Amino acid sequence: MTKETELYAPVKSFLEGQGYEVKGEIGACDVVGVRGGDDPVIVELKTAFSLSLFHQGVARLAMTDDVYIAVPRKTGKPFQRALKENTALCRRVGLGLITVRLSDKLVEVHADPVPYAPRKSKKRKGRLLKEFARRVGDPNDGGATRHGLITAYRQDAIRCARFLAVHGASKGAKVAEWAEVPTATRVMRDNHYGWFEKVSKGVYDLSTQGKKGLADFGDLAV
């Protein structure tokens, strides 16, 4: 089982290579490096990413801007995903991030502690507002899992399915007009939920799965 102390020697050696005098367990800090008149560098060590590690790092920012968190470098996709996500989080809260590969003591800096300047995505903001505007009512409880959520697209599919359940196989143009779903033909053709089946060119009917879908979602007001 990995111990935090196993990270200390590689991190100390790394900082000393940059001209710092390094000491461990100074006050509440795991690692402190001092170099001339520069601000001290603080590194908090943990055997894995955790919320408490970020809490410690943020608390150390009251003493210096140069604060890093350090964890062992692991293999596998779960760690790579965690590394990517936590690197982004470090940048947002102004912390640096270090990993240590214990097999050969390789120290790698993934982020330096600099003030965060977020970049806004106009495209993602536009998609958010478009979905908000298209969504009829408020059918989902905030915090629910993604599975089974009622999106504007699913609401359109429900309207098409309701129409077909009453009128039977119909042309897409008729469904679009009567169900008030301008994209009805595309929704039925793409058949994202497996609710529809093509009868002939431009004509669609409700599938067995579509009937089940109506039973699951049909009581929603859309």
C-alpha positions as semicolon CSV with decimal commas, in nm:
position;residue;x (nm);y (nm);z (nm)
1;M;0,000;0,000;0,000
2;T;0,139;0,338;-0,105
3;K;0,225;0,587;0,169
4;E;0,242;0,965;0,137
5;T;0,602;0,955;0,259
6;E;0,700;0,766;-0,058
7;L;0,626;1,081;-0,257
8;Y;0,844;1,304;-0,042
9;A;1,193;1,212;-0,164
10;P;1,112;1,240;-0,539
11;V;0,931;1,573;-0,488
12;K;1,213;1,706;-0,269
13;S;1,474;1,605;-0,526
14;F;1,270;1,767;-0,802
15;L;1,245;2,100;-0,618
16;E;1,610;2,092;-0,516
17;G;1,696;2,055;-0,883
18;Q;1,532;2,395;-0,933
19;G;1,739;2,557;-0,660
20;Y;1,502;2,526;-0,364
21;E;1,598;2,432;-0,011
22;V;1,334;2,181;0,087
23;K;1,204;2,062;0,423
24;G;0,914;1,837;0,517
25;E;0,634;1,885;0,771
26;I;0,672;2,257;0,830
27;G;0,366;2,362;1,029
28;A;0,063;2,208;0,858
29;C;0,242;2,176;0,522
30;D;0,376;1,846;0,387
31;V;0,656;2,000;0,180
32;V;0,799;2,353;0,178
33;G;1,062;2,485;-0,062
34;V;1,243;2,818;-0,022
35;R;1,462;2,984;-0,284
36;G;1,618;3,324;-0,220
37;G;1,360;3,599;-0,197
38;D;1,095;3,408;-0,394
39;D;0,763;3,313;-0,242
40;P;0,782;2,970;-0,078
41;V;0,654;2,666;-0,267
42;I;0,415;2,435;-0,080
43;V;0,332;2,082;-0,191
44;E;0,059;1,872;-0,031
45;L;0,102;1,496;-0,071
46;K;-0,173;1,237;-0,097
47;T;-0,192;0,878;-0,216
48;A;-0,493;0,959;-0,438
49;F;-0,712;1,246;-0,551
50;S;-0,965;1,348;-0,288
51;L;-1,175;1,645;-0,191
52;S;-0,972;1,689;0,129
53;L;-0,656;1,722;-0,082
54;F;-0,810;2,013;-0,270
55;H;-0,931;2,164;0,058
56;Q;-0,575;2,151;0,193
57;G;-0,431;2,301;-0,120
58;V;-0,679;2,589;-0,126
59;A;-0,611;2,656;0,244
60;R;-0,237;2,685;0,172
61;L;-0,305;2,959;-0,084
62;A;-0,349;3,190;0,216
63;M;0,030;3,163;0,265
64;T;0,163;3,164;-0,092
65;D;0,042;3,155;-0,451
66;D;0,278;2,867;-0,531
67;V;0,086;2,565;-0,403
68;Y;0,091;2,220;-0,563
69;I;-0,086;1,896;-0,486
70;A;0,097;1,571;-0,558
71;V;-0,031;1,215;-0,609
72;P;0,121;0,888;-0,735
73;R;0,106;0,836;-1,112
74;K;-0,098;0,526;-1,190
75;T;-0,180;0,334;-1,508
76;G;-0,512;0,263;-1,673
77;K;-0,792;0,465;-1,822
78;P;-0,970;0,548;-1,491
79;F;-0,660;0,727;-1,362
80;Q;-0,602;0,903;-1,696
81;R;-0,958;1,030;-1,685
82;A;-0,919;1,139;-1,321
83;L;-0,590;1,310;-1,405
84;K;-0,748;1,506;-1,689
85;E;-1,046;1,612;-1,479
86;N;-0,840;1,705;-1,174
87;T;-0,586;1,895;-1,383
88;A;-0,874;2,109;-1,508
89;L;-1,002;2,151;-1,152
90;C;-0,657;2,257;-1,029
91;R;-0,639;2,524;-1,297
92;R;-0,978;2,656;-1,192
93;V;-0,884;2,695;-0,826
94;G;-0,530;2,818;-0,885
95;L;-0,340;2,507;-0,771
96;G;-0,052;2,325;-0,935
97;L;-0,061;1,949;-0,993
98;I;0,228;1,702;-0,973
99;T;0,234;1,326;-1,026
100;V;0,509;1,090;-0,913
101;R;0,570;0,760;-1,088
102;L;0,695;0,554;-0,797
103;S;0,852;0,282;-1,015
104;D;1,129;0,517;-1,128
105;K;1,060;0,831;-0,917
106;L;0,968;1,037;-1,225
107;V;0,808;1,367;-1,126
108;E;0,580;1,537;-1,378
109;V;0,412;1,878;-1,348
110;H;0,069;1,882;-1,515
111;A;-0,038;2,230;-1,407
112;D;0,130;2,531;-1,249
113;P;-0,056;2,748;-0,997
114;V;-0,170;3,050;-1,196
115;P;-0,486;3,262;-1,172
116;Y;-0,770;3,101;-1,364
117;A;-0,911;3,287;-1,665
118;P;-1,207;3,081;-1,790
119;R;-1,292;3,069;-2,159
120;K;-1,662;3,072;-2,235
121;S;-1,802;2,858;-2,517
122;K;-2,068;3,046;-2,713
123;K;-2,164;2,722;-2,891
124;R;-2,227;2,533;-2,565
125;K;-2,413;2,829;-2,420
126;G;-2,628;2,841;-2,735
127;R;-2,711;2,469;-2,709
128;L;-2,802;2,514;-2,343
129;L;-3,041;2,802;-2,413
130;K;-3,189;2,627;-2,719
131;E;-3,272;2,316;-2,514
132;F;-3,416;2,536;-2,237
133;A;-3,641;2,720;-2,484
134;R;-3,761;2,401;-2,659
135;R;-3,833;2,208;-2,338
136;V;-4,205;2,216;-2,259
137;G;-4,274;2,259;-1,890
138;D;-4,032;2,123;-1,630
139;P;-4,061;1,741;-1,644
140;N;-3,732;1,653;-1,469
141;D;-3,623;1,688;-1,108
142;G;-3,285;1,859;-1,079
143;G;-3,014;1,609;-0,983
144;A;-3,180;1,312;-1,156
145;T;-2,962;1,066;-1,349
146;R;-2,930;1,107;-1,726
147;H;-3,116;0,782;-1,798
148;G;-3,479;0,852;-1,884
149;L;-3,457;1,231;-1,868
150;I;-3,718;1,416;-2,068
151;T;-3,539;1,628;-2,327
152;A;-3,701;1,849;-2,589
153;Y;-3,613;1,579;-2,845
154;R;-3,787;1,310;-2,640
155;Q;-4,092;1,538;-2,605
156;D;-4,107;1,564;-2,985
157;A;-4,083;1,185;-3,014
158;I;-4,365;1,141;-2,763
159;R;-4,590;1,375;-2,963
160;C;-4,520;1,180;-3,282
161;A;-4,583;0,848;-3,105
162;R;-4,913;0,970;-2,959
163;F;-5,033;1,075;-3,302
164;L;-4,941;0,738;-3,458
165;A;-5,103;0,548;-3,170
166;V;-5,435;0,717;-3,255
167;H;-5,416;0,753;-3,634
168;G;-5,195;0,462;-3,735
169;A;-4,928;0,475;-4,007
170;S;-4,901;0,827;-4,142
171;K;-4,688;1,046;-4,363
172;G;-4,425;1,250;-4,187
173;A;-4,569;1,577;-4,318
174;K;-4,908;1,496;-4,164
175;V;-4,751;1,406;-3,828
176;A;-4,548;1,729;-3,839
177;E;-4,863;1,935;-3,894
178;W;-5,106;1,762;-3,660
179;A;-4,863;1,677;-3,378
180;E;-4,701;2,021;-3,407
181;V;-4,352;1,873;-3,446
182;P;-4,183;2,047;-3,745
183;T;-3,903;1,788;-3,744
184;A;-4,136;1,486;-3,720
185;T;-4,006;1,314;-4,035
186;R;-3,646;1,338;-3,918
187;V;-3,735;1,225;-3,564
188;M;-3,913;0,916;-3,698
189;R;-3,648;0,845;-3,961
190;D;-3,357;0,871;-3,715
191;N;-3,557;0,657;-3,471
192;H;-3,324;0,728;-3,181
193;Y;-3,538;0,541;-2,927
194;G;-3,655;0,260;-3,158
195;W;-4,016;0,380;-3,133
196;F;-4,092;0,403;-3,505
197;E;-4,081;0,181;-3,811
198;K;-4,087;0,280;-4,176
199;V;-4,388;0,143;-4,366
200;S;-4,316;0,301;-4,704
201;K;-4,147;0,609;-4,841
202;G;-4,221;0,896;-4,599
203;V;-4,473;0,686;-4,402
204;Y;-4,407;0,568;-4,047
205;D;-4,589;0,368;-3,782
206;L;-4,545;0,300;-3,413
207;S;-4,323;0,002;-3,326
208;T;-4,373;-0,242;-3,037
209;Q;-4,098;-0,055;-2,850
210;G;-4,279;0,269;-2,928
211;K;-4,594;0,140;-2,761
212;K;-4,387;0,057;-2,454
213;G;-4,233;0,402;-2,469
214;L;-4,577;0,559;-2,464
215;A;-4,668;0,346;-2,165
216;D;-4,357;0,474;-1,984
217;F;-4,372;0,840;-2,088
218;G;-4,712;0,896;-2,242
219;D;-4,870;1,044;-1,930
220;L;-4,631;1,338;-1,941
221;A;-4,780;1,669;-2,041
222;V;-4,586;1,770;-2,354
